[in-house]
Amino acid sequence: MDDIQEKSKDVLLSIQNLHVWYELKKFGFGHAGFVKAVDGVTFDLKQGDAMACVGESGCGKSSLMKAIMGLNRPTKGEIVFDNMKLTETKGNDLREYRSKIGYVQQDPFGALPPFMSIQRILEEPLIINGIKDKAERMRRIEKTLNEVKLTPIEEVLPKYPHMLSGGQQQRIVIARAMILEPQLLVADEPVSMLDASVRVEILKLLRGLQESHNLAVIYITHDLSTVRYFSEYIFVMYAGEVIEMAKMEVLLGNPQHPYTQALMEASADPDANNALVIRDVPPGEPPSLVNPPSGCRFNPRCKHMMPGLCDVKRPPMFHTEDNHKVLCWLFDEGHKGGTGDAPR
């Protein structure tokens, strides 16, 4: 991909100026404003590529995911998936759209119905999507369980979720996401509830499925330490906006937005000397998405903030180097100097 935003024939998912706002009500019926969970996000994702969407809790990652899956209707903007416009999709077409997207939940135990056997859990999406032939359903189930390495199959199928370990439960969640042979896989914090010893195995499994099925993958996480195992591209979100985007090795090697640098600083490394180091953590908290700050949304917490600019005017996306874009006034050549020097 020569440019993250460059249009191409093999772009599977195109997001253009997407807004997802939730209306607040006063006394149950009066309008009290909007929660601007996603506010002007734009990106393209090619078939076969993996993209990590990184940010802290409340930044809009999950709202973006739900909009892509057709669970939230966009307030403004456009979602185009495989030449299908989501805003114009209804009824059976919407069901077909959703069948092309697999979803891996964060909490495997909460994601699996405790009253269903594993066989029933995996059959359910096939039945709902009109596969009536039981032999065909069993063929798909056996194929998928082999792919997620849950064998022997005849011992797994009659079990219930509580009879499996956390890692096995997450493999069932992945199998259910893959059972309809989707084109896009959305993984929402897929390893955050698992033991450390299991996490890399699950990430390797997802990577293997991506490569063998030529899947596009959106990996949603707050943990920058895991994205290096999985993604070609990283998009960093803050307060409903994508504030930095680059190839994985470029962004991890040279984070440019002050918020991305703070995330990198907060990432834990297995080094005992970390106990002796005081981290440079931005003061304050993420802003309210009901009343976000004017200008750059990170400006109240940024040590490089330029008064009269960062707190007044919203920055555009600056192209700082090959495959690297940053939503920050520090990279505007006309405003560099003094406290506005780009951080390194």
Summary of the structure (lengths in Angstrom):
residues: 344
radius of gyration: 21.5
end to end distance: 25.8
largest distance: 70.5
contacts: 1057
relative contact order: 0.14
helix: 36%
strand: 24%
